[in-house]
Amino acid sequence: MGNAQKAQMKRERNAKSGAGDTKSQKKTNEAAKNIICKTCFQTFLCTAREKALSEHAVNKHNKTIKECFPDFVVA
C-alpha cells in the first residue's frame, strides 16, 4: 500500500466521522462586537481596551474617545 492510498483512505475516514463538527467562533465573535464608533460605525469586540478605542478616535477622526464612543465605560 503506497502513501497516496493511505492518505486517501485517511481522508475518506475523516470525511465520514466528523464532517460537521467544526468549531468556529465567527458567530460568537460577531455577537460580542458591541462597542460601536458613532462616527464611522466600526464595531469593536467587547474586550477592546480604552487605549485601542482612543487610538481609533484620534487617528481616524481626530476626535476624543468620548465623542466617538459616548457609551463606553472603563471596566
All heavy atoms as a GROMACS GRO file, in nm:
protein
  580
    1MET      N    1   0.085  -0.117   0.000
    1MET     CA    2   0.000   0.000   0.000
    1MET      C    3   0.090   0.123   0.000
    1MET      O    4   0.174   0.140   0.086
    1MET     CB    5  -0.090  -0.004   0.125
    1MET     CG    6  -0.194   0.102   0.124
    1MET     SD    7  -0.301   0.108   0.268
    1MET     CE    8  -0.372  -0.052   0.279
    2GLY      N    9   0.070   0.211  -0.098
    2GLY     CA   10   0.152   0.332  -0.110
    2GLY      C   11   0.100   0.445  -0.022
    2GLY      O   12  -0.009   0.438   0.034
    3ASN      N   13   0.182   0.548  -0.012
    3ASN     CA   14   0.145   0.663   0.070
    3ASN      C   15   0.021   0.734   0.017
    3ASN      O   16  -0.059   0.785   0.094
    3ASN     CB   17   0.261   0.761   0.080
    3ASN     CG   18   0.367   0.712   0.175
    3ASN    OD1   19   0.342   0.628   0.260
    3ASN    ND2   20   0.488   0.763   0.159
    4ALA      N   21   0.007   0.740  -0.114
    4ALA     CA   22  -0.108   0.809  -0.172
    4ALA      C   23  -0.238   0.737  -0.134
    4ALA      O   24  -0.338   0.801  -0.102
    4ALA     CB   25  -0.095   0.816  -0.323
    5GLN      N   26  -0.233   0.605  -0.135
    5GLN     CA   27  -0.352   0.529  -0.099
    5GLN      C   28  -0.384   0.544   0.050
    5GLN      O   29  -0.499   0.556   0.089
    5GLN     CB   30  -0.333   0.382  -0.135
    5GLN     CG   31  -0.460   0.301  -0.121
    5GLN     CD   32  -0.443   0.158  -0.167
    5GLN    OE1   33  -0.333   0.116  -0.202
    5GLN    NE2   34  -0.550   0.082  -0.166
    6LYS      N   35  -0.280   0.547   0.134
    6LYS     CA   36  -0.301   0.566   0.277
    6LYS      C   37  -0.363   0.702   0.305
    6LYS      O   38  -0.455   0.715   0.387
    6LYS     CB   39  -0.169   0.555   0.353
    6LYS     CG   40  -0.115   0.416   0.364
    6LYS     CD   41   0.015   0.418   0.443
    6LYS     CE   42   0.080   0.282   0.445
    6LYS     NZ   43   0.209   0.285   0.516
    7ALA      N   44  -0.314   0.803   0.237
    7ALA     CA   45  -0.366   0.938   0.255
    7ALA      C   46  -0.512   0.946   0.212
    7ALA      O   47  -0.594   1.010   0.279
    7ALA     CB   48  -0.282   1.039   0.178
    8GLN      N   49  -0.544   0.883   0.100
    8GLN     CA   50  -0.682   0.884   0.050
    8GLN      C   51  -0.774   0.811   0.147
    8GLN      O   52  -0.885   0.858   0.174
    8GLN     CB   53  -0.690   0.820  -0.089
    8GLN     CG   54  -0.828   0.824  -0.151
    8GLN     CD   55  -0.881   0.966  -0.170
    8GLN    OE1   56  -0.805   1.059  -0.195
    8GLN    NE2   57  -1.010   0.983  -0.156
    9MET      N   58  -0.729   0.700   0.202
    9MET     CA   59  -0.810   0.626   0.299
    9MET      C   60  -0.835   0.710   0.424
    9MET      O   61  -0.944   0.711   0.480
    9MET     CB   62  -0.742   0.493   0.336
    9MET     CG   63  -0.746   0.390   0.225
    9MET     SD   64  -0.657   0.240   0.265
    9MET     CE   65  -0.745   0.181   0.407
   10LYS      N   66  -0.733   0.782   0.467
   10LYS     CA   67  -0.747   0.867   0.586
   10LYS      C   68  -0.845   0.981   0.559
   10LYS      O   69  -0.927   1.014   0.644
   10LYS     CB   70  -0.612   0.923   0.627
   10LYS     CG   71  -0.616   0.997   0.757
   10LYS     CD   72  -0.479   1.032   0.807
   10LYS     CE   73  -0.492   1.101   0.941
   10LYS     NZ   74  -0.364   1.127   1.003
   11ARG      N   75  -0.838   1.041   0.439
   11ARG     CA   76  -0.932   1.147   0.403
   11ARG      C   77  -1.076   1.096   0.405
   11ARG      O   78  -1.166   1.162   0.455
   11ARG     CB   79  -0.899   1.202   0.264
   11ARG     CG   80  -0.793   1.307   0.265
   11ARG     CD   81  -0.779   1.374   0.129
   11ARG     NE   82  -0.638   1.379   0.096
   11ARG     CZ   83  -0.576   1.306   0.006
   11ARG    NH1   84  -0.643   1.221  -0.069
   11ARG    NH2   85  -0.446   1.316  -0.014
   12GLU      N   86  -1.097   0.976   0.350
   12GLU     CA   87  -1.231   0.919   0.346
   12GLU      C   88  -1.280   0.888   0.487
   12GLU      O   89  -1.396   0.912   0.520
   12GLU     CB   90  -1.230   0.792   0.261
   12GLU     CG   91  -1.212   0.819   0.113
   12GLU     CD   92  -1.189   0.692   0.032
   12GLU    OE1   93  -1.190   0.581   0.092
   12GLU    OE2   94  -1.171   0.703  -0.090
   13ARG      N   95  -1.193   0.835   0.571
   13ARG     CA   96  -1.229   0.802   0.708
   13ARG      C   97  -1.266   0.928   0.786
   13ARG      O   98  -1.363   0.932   0.861
   13ARG     CB   99  -1.113   0.727   0.774
   13ARG     CG  100  -1.149   0.654   0.899
   13ARG     CD  101  -1.037   0.565   0.951
   13ARG     NE  102  -0.906   0.623   0.938
   13ARG     CZ  103  -0.803   0.567   0.873
   13ARG    NH1  104  -0.819   0.451   0.814
   13ARG    NH2  105  -0.686   0.626   0.868
   14ASN      N  106  -1.187   1.034   0.768
   14ASN     CA  107  -1.214   1.159   0.837
   14ASN      C  108  -1.342   1.226   0.785
   14ASN      O  109  -1.412   1.292   0.860
   14ASN     CB  110  -1.096   1.255   0.823
   14ASN     CG  111  -0.978   1.213   0.906
   14ASN    OD1  112  -0.992   1.136   1.000
   14ASN    ND2  113  -0.861   1.261   0.872
   15ALA      N  114  -1.369   1.211   0.658
   15ALA     CA  115  -1.490   1.271   0.600
   15ALA      C  116  -1.615   1.206   0.656
   15ALA      O  117  -1.716   1.272   0.678
   15ALA     CB  118  -1.488   1.259   0.448
   16LYS      N  119  -1.608   1.076   0.683
   16LYS     CA  120  -1.724   1.005   0.738
   16LYS      C  121  -1.747   1.041   0.884
   16LYS      O  122  -1.860   1.061   0.926
   16LYS     CB  123  -1.702   0.854   0.728
   16LYS     CG  124  -1.709   0.798   0.590
   16LYS     CD  125  -1.686   0.650   0.592
   16LYS     CE  126  -1.674   0.592   0.453
   16LYS     NZ  127  -1.640   0.449   0.456
   17SER      N  128  -1.640   1.053   0.960
   17SER     CA  129  -1.656   1.065   1.105
   17SER      C  130  -1.692   1.205   1.154
   17SER      O  131  -1.774   1.220   1.243
   17SER     CB  132  -1.528   1.019   1.175
   17SER     OG  133  -1.421   1.106   1.142
   18GLY      N  134  -1.633   1.310   1.100
   18GLY     CA  135  -1.657   1.440   1.161
   18GLY      C  136  -1.668   1.553   1.062
   18GLY      O  137  -1.601   1.654   1.078
   19ALA      N  138  -1.752   1.543   0.967
   19ALA     CA  139  -1.763   1.647   0.865
   19ALA      C  140  -1.827   1.774   0.920
   19ALA      O  141  -1.789   1.884   0.883
   19ALA     CB  142  -1.842   1.596   0.745
   20GLY      N  143  -1.923   1.763   1.010
   20GLY     CA  144  -1.996   1.880   1.056
   20GLY      C  145  -1.956   1.928   1.194
   20GLY      O  146  -2.027   2.006   1.255
   21ASP      N  147  -1.845   1.883   1.247
   21ASP     CA  148  -1.806   1.917   1.383
   21ASP      C  149  -1.702   2.027   1.388
   21ASP      O  150  -1.618   2.027   1.478
   21ASP     CB  151  -1.752   1.793   1.455
   21ASP     CG  152  -1.861   1.688   1.476
   21ASP    OD1  153  -1.978   1.724   1.468
   21ASP    OD2  154  -1.826   1.572   1.502
   22THR      N  155  -1.706   2.120   1.296
   22THR     CA  156  -1.611   2.230   1.301
   22THR      C  157  -1.650   2.325   1.410
   22THR      O  158  -1.768   2.352   1.432
   22THR     CB  159  -1.604   2.304   1.166
   22THR    OG1  160  -1.733   2.353   1.134
   22THR    CG2  161  -1.555   2.212   1.055
   23LYS      N  162  -1.552   2.379   1.479
   23LYS     CA  163  -1.578   2.468   1.592
   23LYS      C  164  -1.533   2.608   1.556
   23LYS      O  165  -1.422   2.646   1.583
   23LYS     CB  166  -1.506   2.416   1.715
   23LYS     CG  167  -1.551   2.278   1.752
   23LYS     CD  168  -1.521   2.243   1.892
   23LYS     CE  169  -1.566   2.102   1.915
   23LYS     NZ  170  -1.629   2.077   2.034
   24SER      N  171  -1.621   2.681   1.494
   24SER     CA  172  -1.592   2.816   1.454
   24SER      C  173  -1.647   2.914   1.556
   24SER      O  174  -1.756   2.894   1.610
   24SER     CB  175  -1.654   2.844   1.317
   24SER     OG  176  -1.635   2.979   1.284
   25GLN      N  177  -1.572   3.019   1.581
   25GLN     CA  178  -1.617   3.122   1.675
   25GLN      C  179  -1.668   3.246   1.603
   25GLN      O  180  -1.689   3.348   1.666
   25GLN     CB  181  -1.503   3.162   1.767
   25GLN     CG  182  -1.470   3.058   1.871
   25GLN     CD  183  -1.371   3.114   1.970
   25GLN    OE1  184  -1.266   3.160   1.930
   25GLN    NE2  185  -1.406   3.109   2.096
   26LYS      N  186  -1.689   3.235   1.475
   26LYS     CA  187  -1.729   3.352   1.398
   26LYS      C  188  -1.860   3.412   1.447
   26LYS      O  189  -1.870   3.533   1.467
   26LYS     CB  190  -1.741   3.314   1.251
   26LYS     CG  191  -1.765   3.432   1.161
   26LYS     CD  192  -1.758   3.394   1.015
   26LYS     CE  193  -1.776   3.517   0.930
   26LYS     NZ  194  -1.766   3.490   0.789
   27LYS      N  195  -1.961   3.329   1.473
   27LYS     CA  196  -2.089   3.380   1.519
   27LYS      C  197  -2.077   3.441   1.658
   27LYS      O  198  -2.135   3.545   1.688
   27LYS     CB  199  -2.193   3.269   1.521
   27LYS     CG  200  -2.236   3.224   1.383
   27LYS     CD  201  -2.339   3.116   1.391
   27LYS     CE  202  -2.375   3.066   1.252
   27LYS     NZ  203  -2.469   2.954   1.257
   28THR      N  204  -1.998   3.378   1.743
   28THR     CA  205  -1.978   3.428   1.878
   28THR      C  206  -1.906   3.562   1.876
   28THR      O  207  -1.942   3.655   1.949
   28THR     CB  208  -1.897   3.327   1.961
   28THR    OG1  209  -1.962   3.201   1.956
   28THR    CG2  210  -1.884   3.371   2.105
   29ASN      N  211  -1.803   3.572   1.792
   29ASN     CA  212  -1.728   3.696   1.783
   29ASN      C  213  -1.814   3.810   1.727
   29ASN      O  214  -1.803   3.924   1.771
   29ASN     CB  215  -1.603   3.678   1.698
   29ASN     CG  216  -1.497   3.597   1.768
   29ASN    OD1  217  -1.505   3.573   1.888
   29ASN    ND2  218  -1.400   3.551   1.693
   30GLU      N  219  -1.898   3.780   1.630
   30GLU     CA  220  -1.986   3.883   1.575
   30GLU      C  221  -2.085   3.932   1.680
   30GLU      O  222  -2.117   4.050   1.686
   30GLU     CB  223  -2.061   3.830   1.452
   30GLU     CG  224  -1.974   3.813   1.330
   30GLU     CD  225  -1.914   3.943   1.281
   30GLU    OE1  226  -1.984   4.047   1.282
   30GLU    OE2  227  -1.797   3.942   1.242
   31ALA      N  228  -2.132   3.840   1.764
   31ALA     CA  229  -2.226   3.879   1.869
   31ALA      C  230  -2.158   3.962   1.977
   31ALA      O  231  -2.222   4.043   2.043
   31ALA     CB  232  -2.290   3.756   1.930
   32ALA      N  233  -2.027   3.942   1.995
   32ALA     CA  234  -1.954   4.012   2.101
   32ALA      C  235  -1.909   4.152   2.059
   32ALA      O  236  -1.855   4.226   2.140
   32ALA     CB  237  -1.833   3.929   2.142
   33LYS      N  238  -1.931   4.188   1.935
   33LYS     CA  239  -1.892   4.321   1.888
   33LYS      C  240  -2.001   4.421   1.925
   33LYS      O  241  -2.087   4.454   1.847
   33LYS     CB  242  -1.870   4.320   1.736
   33LYS     CG  243  -1.749   4.244   1.693
   33LYS     CD  244  -1.728   4.255   1.545
   33LYS     CE  245  -1.601   4.185   1.503
   33LYS     NZ  246  -1.580   4.193   1.359
   34ASN      N  247  -1.994   4.467   2.048
   34ASN     CA  248  -2.100   4.556   2.094
   34ASN      C  249  -2.052   4.698   2.122
   34ASN      O  250  -2.128   4.780   2.169
   34ASN     CB  251  -2.167   4.498   2.217
   34ASN     CG  252  -2.070   4.480   2.333
   34ASN    OD1  253  -1.953   4.505   2.320
   34ASN    ND2  254  -2.122   4.437   2.445
   35ILE      N  255  -1.925   4.729   2.091
   35ILE     CA  256  -1.877   4.867   2.102
   35ILE      C  257  -1.875   4.923   1.960
   35ILE      O  258  -1.808   4.869   1.873
   35ILE     CB  259  -1.737   4.872   2.166
   35ILE    CG1  260  -1.741   4.811   2.306
   35ILE    CG2  261  -1.688   5.015   2.170
   35ILE    CD1  262  -1.606   4.800   2.370
   36ILE      N  263  -1.949   5.029   1.937
   36ILE     CA  264  -1.962   5.084   1.802
   36ILE      C  265  -1.920   5.230   1.802
   36ILE      O  266  -1.965   5.309   1.885
   36ILE     CB  267  -2.107   5.072   1.752
   36ILE    CG1  268  -2.150   4.926   1.752
   36ILE    CG2  269  -2.123   5.134   1.616
   36ILE    CD1  270  -2.296   4.906   1.722
   37CYS      N  271  -1.835   5.264   1.707
   37CYS     CA  272  -1.794   5.404   1.688
   37CYS      C  273  -1.914   5.479   1.629
   37CYS      O  274  -1.971   5.437   1.528
   37CYS     CB  275  -1.675   5.412   1.594
   37CYS     SG  276  -1.625   5.580   1.553
   38LYS      N  277  -1.952   5.588   1.693
   38LYS     CA  278  -2.069   5.663   1.648
   38LYS      C  279  -2.041   5.748   1.524
   38LYS      O  280  -2.133   5.796   1.460
   38LYS     CB  281  -2.120   5.754   1.760
   38LYS     CG  282  -2.161   5.679   1.885
   38LYS     CD  283  -2.274   5.583   1.858
   38LYS     CE  284  -2.313   5.511   1.985
   38LYS     NZ  285  -2.400   5.399   1.966
   39THR      N  286  -1.914   5.763   1.488
   39THR     CA  287  -1.879   5.842   1.371
   39THR      C  288  -1.880   5.757   1.244
   39THR      O  289  -1.942   5.793   1.145
   39THR     CB  290  -1.740   5.907   1.389
   39THR    OG1  291  -1.742   5.982   1.509
   39THR    CG2  292  -1.706   5.996   1.273
   40CYS      N  293  -1.810   5.641   1.249
   40CYS     CA  294  -1.799   5.558   1.128
   40CYS      C  295  -1.869   5.424   1.142
   40CYS      O  296  -1.868   5.345   1.048
   40CYS     CB  297  -1.652   5.536   1.094
   40CYS     SG  298  -1.562   5.438   1.215
   41PHE      N  299  -1.926   5.396   1.257
   41PHE     CA  300  -2.000   5.273   1.285
   41PHE      C  301  -1.915   5.148   1.273
   41PHE      O  302  -1.966   5.040   1.245
   41PHE     CB  303  -2.125   5.263   1.198
   41PHE     CG  304  -2.224   5.372   1.226
   41PHE    CD1  305  -2.233   5.482   1.142
   41PHE    CD2  306  -2.303   5.367   1.338
   41PHE    CE1  307  -2.323   5.584   1.170
   41PHE    CE2  308  -2.393   5.469   1.366
   41PHE     CZ  309  -2.403   5.577   1.282
   42GLN      N  310  -1.785   5.160   1.296
   42GLN     CA  311  -1.698   5.043   1.302
   42GLN      C  312  -1.722   4.973   1.435
   42GLN      O  313  -1.739   5.038   1.538
   42GLN     CB  314  -1.551   5.082   1.291
   42GLN     CG  315  -1.459   4.962   1.295
   42GLN     CD  316  -1.314   5.001   1.273
   42GLN    OE1  317  -1.283   5.114   1.238
   42GLN    NE2  318  -1.225   4.906   1.295
   43THR      N  319  -1.729   4.839   1.432
   43THR     CA  320  -1.756   4.764   1.554
   43THR      C  321  -1.626   4.714   1.616
   43THR      O  322  -1.529   4.685   1.546
   43THR     CB  323  -1.847   4.644   1.526
   43THR    OG1  324  -1.787   4.563   1.425
   43THR    CG2  325  -1.984   4.690   1.481
   44PHE      N  326  -1.628   4.702   1.747
   44PHE     CA  327  -1.514   4.652   1.823
   44PHE      C  328  -1.565   4.546   1.919
   44PHE      O  329  -1.679   4.553   1.967
   44PHE     CB  330  -1.448   4.765   1.903
   44PHE     CG  331  -1.384   4.870   1.818
   44PHE    CD1  332  -1.457   4.977   1.771
   44PHE    CD2  333  -1.250   4.861   1.784
   44PHE    CE1  334  -1.399   5.074   1.692
   44PHE    CE2  335  -1.191   4.957   1.704
   44PHE     CZ  336  -1.266   5.063   1.658
   45LEU      N  337  -1.480   4.448   1.949
   45LEU     CA  338  -1.516   4.346   2.046
   45LEU      C  339  -1.535   4.408   2.183
   45LEU      O  340  -1.475   4.510   2.216
   45LEU     CB  341  -1.407   4.238   2.054
   45LEU     CG  342  -1.396   4.144   1.935
   45LEU    CD1  343  -1.277   4.052   1.952
   45LEU    CD2  344  -1.522   4.062   1.920
   46CYS      N  345  -1.615   4.344   2.263
   46CYS     CA  346  -1.643   4.396   2.398
   46CYS      C  347  -1.518   4.395   2.485
   46CYS      O  348  -1.515   4.461   2.589
   46CYS     CB  349  -1.754   4.317   2.464
   46CYS     SG  350  -1.717   4.143   2.486
   47THR      N  351  -1.414   4.324   2.443
   47THR     CA  352  -1.290   4.319   2.520
   47THR      C  353  -1.190   4.426   2.478
   47THR      O  354  -1.078   4.429   2.528
   47THR     CB  355  -1.223   4.182   2.505
   47THR    OG1  356  -1.198   4.158   2.367
   47THR    CG2  357  -1.310   4.072   2.562
   48ALA      N  358  -1.231   4.516   2.389
   48ALA     CA  359  -1.141   4.622   2.343
   48ALA      C  360  -1.104   4.714   2.459
   48ALA      O  361  -1.188   4.748   2.542
   48ALA     CB  362  -1.206   4.702   2.232
   49ARG      N  363  -0.979   4.753   2.463
   49ARG     CA  364  -0.930   4.837   2.571
   49ARG      C  365  -0.946   4.984   2.536
   49ARG      O  366  -0.961   5.021   2.420
   49ARG     CB  367  -0.784   4.807   2.597
   49ARG     CG  368  -0.757   4.661   2.616
   49ARG     CD  369  -0.699   4.635   2.746
   49ARG     NE  370  -0.672   4.490   2.755
   49ARG     CZ  371  -0.678   4.426   2.866
   49ARG    NH1  372  -0.706   4.487   2.976
   49ARG    NH2  373  -0.653   4.297   2.869
   50GLU      N  374  -0.940   5.066   2.637
   50GLU     CA  375  -0.955   5.209   2.619
   50GLU      C  376  -0.847   5.265   2.527
   50GLU      O  377  -0.874   5.354   2.445
   50GLU     CB  378  -0.950   5.280   2.755
   50GLU     CG  379  -0.972   5.429   2.745
   50GLU     CD  380  -0.969   5.497   2.881
   50GLU    OE1  381  -0.938   5.431   2.980
   50GLU    OE2  382  -0.997   5.617   2.885
   51LYS      N  383  -0.726   5.211   2.534
   51LYS     CA  384  -0.616   5.259   2.450
   51LYS      C  385  -0.647   5.240   2.302
   51LYS      O  386  -0.626   5.329   2.221
   51LYS     CB  387  -0.487   5.187   2.488
   51LYS     CG  388  -0.369   5.233   2.408
   51LYS     CD  389  -0.242   5.157   2.445
   51LYS     CE  390  -0.128   5.202   2.355
   51LYS     NZ  391  -0.009   5.121   2.373
   52ALA      N  392  -0.696   5.122   2.266
   52ALA     CA  393  -0.728   5.093   2.126
   52ALA      C  394  -0.840   5.183   2.075
   52ALA      O  395  -0.834   5.234   1.962
   52ALA     CB  396  -0.766   4.946   2.110
   53LEU      N  397  -0.940   5.205   2.158
   53LEU     CA  398  -1.052   5.290   2.117
   53LEU      C  399  -1.008   5.435   2.106
   53LEU      O  400  -1.049   5.507   2.014
   53LEU     CB  401  -1.167   5.278   2.217
   53LEU     CG  402  -1.227   5.137   2.231
   53LEU    CD1  403  -1.334   5.138   2.338
   53LEU    CD2  404  -1.281   5.087   2.100
   54SER      N  405  -0.921   5.478   2.196
   54SER     CA  406  -0.869   5.614   2.191
   54SER      C  407  -0.784   5.635   2.066
   54SER      O  408  -0.795   5.739   2.000
   54SER     CB  409  -0.788   5.643   2.317
   54SER     OG  410  -0.735   5.772   2.312
   55GLU      N  411  -0.700   5.537   2.033
   55GLU     CA  412  -0.619   5.546   1.911
   55GLU      C  413  -0.707   5.555   1.788
   55GLU      O  414  -0.678   5.631   1.696
   55GLU     CB  415  -0.526   5.426   1.901
   55GLU     CG  416  -0.410   5.430   1.996
   55GLU     CD  417  -0.322   5.306   1.987
   55GLU    OE1  418  -0.353   5.214   1.907
   55GLU    OE2  419  -0.222   5.302   2.059
   56HIS      N  420  -0.815   5.477   1.785
   56HIS     CA  421  -0.907   5.482   1.671
   56HIS      C  422  -0.968   5.621   1.659
   56HIS      O  423  -0.971   5.678   1.550
   56HIS     CB  424  -1.018   5.378   1.688
   56HIS     CG  425  -1.129   5.394   1.590
   56HIS    ND1  426  -1.122   5.344   1.461
   56HIS    CD2  427  -1.249   5.458   1.598
   56HIS    CE1  428  -1.234   5.375   1.397
   56HIS    NE2  429  -1.312   5.444   1.477
   57ALA      N  430  -1.014   5.676   1.770
   57ALA     CA  431  -1.080   5.806   1.768
   57ALA      C  432  -0.985   5.916   1.722
   57ALA      O  433  -1.021   6.001   1.640
   57ALA     CB  434  -1.135   5.840   1.906
   58VAL      N  435  -0.861   5.913   1.770
   58VAL     CA  436  -0.766   6.018   1.736
   58VAL      C  437  -0.715   6.001   1.593
   58VAL      O  438  -0.711   6.097   1.515
   58VAL     CB  439  -0.648   6.019   1.836
   58VAL    CG1  440  -0.538   6.112   1.789
   58VAL    CG2  441  -0.697   6.059   1.974
   59ASN      N  442  -0.676   5.879   1.556
   59ASN     CA  443  -0.615   5.856   1.425
   59ASN      C  444  -0.714   5.862   1.310
   59ASN      O  445  -0.681   5.914   1.203
   59ASN     CB  446  -0.543   5.721   1.424
   59ASN     CG  447  -0.422   5.719   1.515
   59ASN    OD1  448  -0.366   5.823   1.547
   59ASN    ND2  449  -0.384   5.601   1.559
   60LYS      N  450  -0.833   5.811   1.329
   60LYS     CA  451  -0.930   5.807   1.219
   60LYS      C  452  -1.013   5.935   1.209
   60LYS      O  453  -1.046   5.979   1.099
   60LYS     CB  454  -1.026   5.689   1.238
   60LYS     CG  455  -0.961   5.554   1.232
   60LYS     CD  456  -0.948   5.509   1.091
   60LYS     CE  457  -0.892   5.367   1.091
   60LYS     NZ  458  -0.889   5.309   0.960
   61HIS      N  459  -1.049   5.993   1.324
   61HIS     CA  460  -1.145   6.102   1.321
   61HIS      C  461  -1.094   6.232   1.384
   61HIS      O  462  -1.166   6.332   1.380
   61HIS     CB  463  -1.273   6.060   1.394
   61HIS     CG  464  -1.327   5.928   1.348
   61HIS    ND1  465  -1.370   5.904   1.220
   61HIS    CD2  466  -1.344   5.811   1.415
   61HIS    CE1  467  -1.412   5.779   1.210
   61HIS    NE2  468  -1.397   5.720   1.327
   62ASN      N  469  -0.979   6.228   1.446
   62ASN     CA  470  -0.923   6.344   1.515
   62ASN      C  471  -1.022   6.396   1.620
   62ASN      O  472  -1.048   6.516   1.632
   62ASN     CB  473  -0.885   6.454   1.416
   62ASN     CG  474  -0.785   6.550   1.474
   62ASN    OD1  475  -0.716   6.518   1.571
   62ASN    ND2  476  -0.776   6.668   1.416
   63LYS      N  477  -1.082   6.301   1.694
   63LYS     CA  478  -1.178   6.332   1.799
   63LYS      C  479  -1.133   6.264   1.928
   63LYS      O  480  -1.040   6.185   1.929
   63LYS     CB  481  -1.317   6.281   1.762
   63LYS     CG  482  -1.379   6.352   1.642
   63LYS     CD  483  -1.518   6.300   1.618
   63LYS     CE  484  -1.585   6.373   1.504
   63LYS     NZ  485  -1.724   6.329   1.484
   64THR      N  486  -1.204   6.294   2.034
   64THR     CA  487  -1.174   6.228   2.161
   64THR      C  488  -1.253   6.097   2.171
   64THR      O  489  -1.346   6.073   2.092
   64THR     CB  490  -1.213   6.316   2.281
   64THR    OG1  491  -1.354   6.335   2.280
   64THR    CG2  492  -1.141   6.450   2.275
   65ILE      N  493  -1.215   6.016   2.268
   65ILE     CA  494  -1.283   5.888   2.287
   65ILE      C  495  -1.430   5.909   2.325
   65ILE      O  496  -1.516   5.832   2.286
   65ILE     CB  497  -1.208   5.801   2.391
   65ILE    CG1  498  -1.263   5.659   2.391
   65ILE    CG2  499  -1.212   5.862   2.527
   65ILE    CD1  500  -1.184   5.561   2.472
   66LYS      N  501  -1.460   6.014   2.399
   66LYS     CA  502  -1.598   6.040   2.441
   66LYS      C  503  -1.686   6.083   2.323
   66LYS      O  504  -1.806   6.058   2.323
   66LYS     CB  505  -1.602   6.148   2.550
   66LYS     CG  506  -1.548   6.101   2.681
   66LYS     CD  507  -1.636   5.992   2.738
   66LYS     CE  508  -1.581   5.939   2.868
   66LYS     NZ  509  -1.647   5.818   2.912
   67GLU      N  510  -1.627   6.146   2.224
   67GLU     CA  511  -1.704   6.187   2.106
   67GLU      C  512  -1.739   6.068   2.018
   67GLU      O  513  -1.848   6.061   1.962
   67GLU     CB  514  -1.626   6.290   2.024
   67GLU     CG  515  -1.612   6.423   2.094
   67GLU     CD  516  -1.521   6.519   2.019
   67GLU    OE1  517  -1.417   6.474   1.967
   67GLU    OE2  518  -1.556   6.637   2.011
   68CYS      N  519  -1.644   5.974   2.006
   68CYS     CA  520  -1.668   5.857   1.920
   68CYS      C  521  -1.741   5.745   1.992
   68CYS      O  522  -1.820   5.671   1.932
   68CYS     CB  523  -1.536   5.804   1.865
   68CYS     SG  524  -1.464   5.906   1.738
   69PHE      N  525  -1.713   5.728   2.121
   69PHE     CA  526  -1.772   5.618   2.198
   69PHE      C  527  -1.838   5.675   2.324
   69PHE      O  528  -1.786   5.658   2.435
   69PHE     CB  529  -1.664   5.516   2.236
   69PHE     CG  530  -1.588   5.462   2.118
   69PHE    CD1  531  -1.464   5.513   2.084
   69PHE    CD2  532  -1.640   5.361   2.040
   69PHE    CE1  533  -1.393   5.464   1.976
   69PHE    CE2  534  -1.571   5.310   1.932
   69PHE     CZ  535  -1.447   5.363   1.899
   70PRO      N  536  -1.951   5.742   2.312
   70PRO     CA  537  -2.012   5.804   2.430
   70PRO      C  538  -2.062   5.703   2.534
   70PRO      O  539  -2.070   5.736   2.652
   70PRO     CB  540  -2.128   5.884   2.371
   70PRO     CG  541  -2.155   5.823   2.240
   70PRO     CD  542  -2.026   5.766   2.191
   71ASP      N  543  -2.092   5.581   2.491
   71ASP     CA  544  -2.145   5.480   2.583
   71ASP      C  545  -2.035   5.398   2.650
   71ASP      O  546  -2.066   5.314   2.736
   71ASP     CB  547  -2.240   5.385   2.510
   71ASP     CG  548  -2.356   5.461   2.446
   71ASP    OD1  549  -2.392   5.566   2.499
   71ASP    OD2  550  -2.406   5.413   2.342
   72PHE      N  551  -1.910   5.417   2.611
   72PHE     CA  552  -1.801   5.334   2.664
   72PHE      C  553  -1.772   5.369   2.809
   72PHE      O  554  -1.758   5.486   2.845
   72PHE     CB  555  -1.673   5.352   2.580
   72PHE     CG  556  -1.558   5.272   2.631
   72PHE    CD1  557  -1.556   5.134   2.616
   72PHE    CD2  558  -1.451   5.334   2.693
   72PHE    CE1  559  -1.448   5.060   2.663
   72PHE    CE2  560  -1.344   5.260   2.740
   72PHE     CZ  561  -1.342   5.123   2.725
   73VAL      N  562  -1.766   5.265   2.894
   73VAL     CA  563  -1.733   5.281   3.035
   73VAL      C  564  -1.612   5.196   3.065
   73VAL      O  565  -1.609   5.077   3.027
   73VAL     CB  566  -1.852   5.237   3.123
   73VAL    CG1  567  -1.817   5.249   3.270
   73VAL    CG2  568  -1.975   5.316   3.090
   74VAL      N  569  -1.512   5.252   3.130
   74VAL     CA  570  -1.391   5.177   3.164
   74VAL      C  571  -1.428   5.073   3.268
   74VAL      O  572  -1.486   5.105   3.372
   74VAL     CB  573  -1.281   5.270   3.218
   74VAL    CG1  574  -1.159   5.192   3.255
   74VAL    CG2  575  -1.248   5.376   3.116
   75ALA      N  576  -1.395   4.948   3.239
   75ALA     CA  577  -1.432   4.838   3.330
   75ALA      C  578  -1.334   4.822   3.442
   75ALA      O  579  -1.225   4.857   3.444
   75ALA     CB  580  -1.442   4.708   3.252
   0.00000   0.00000   0.00000
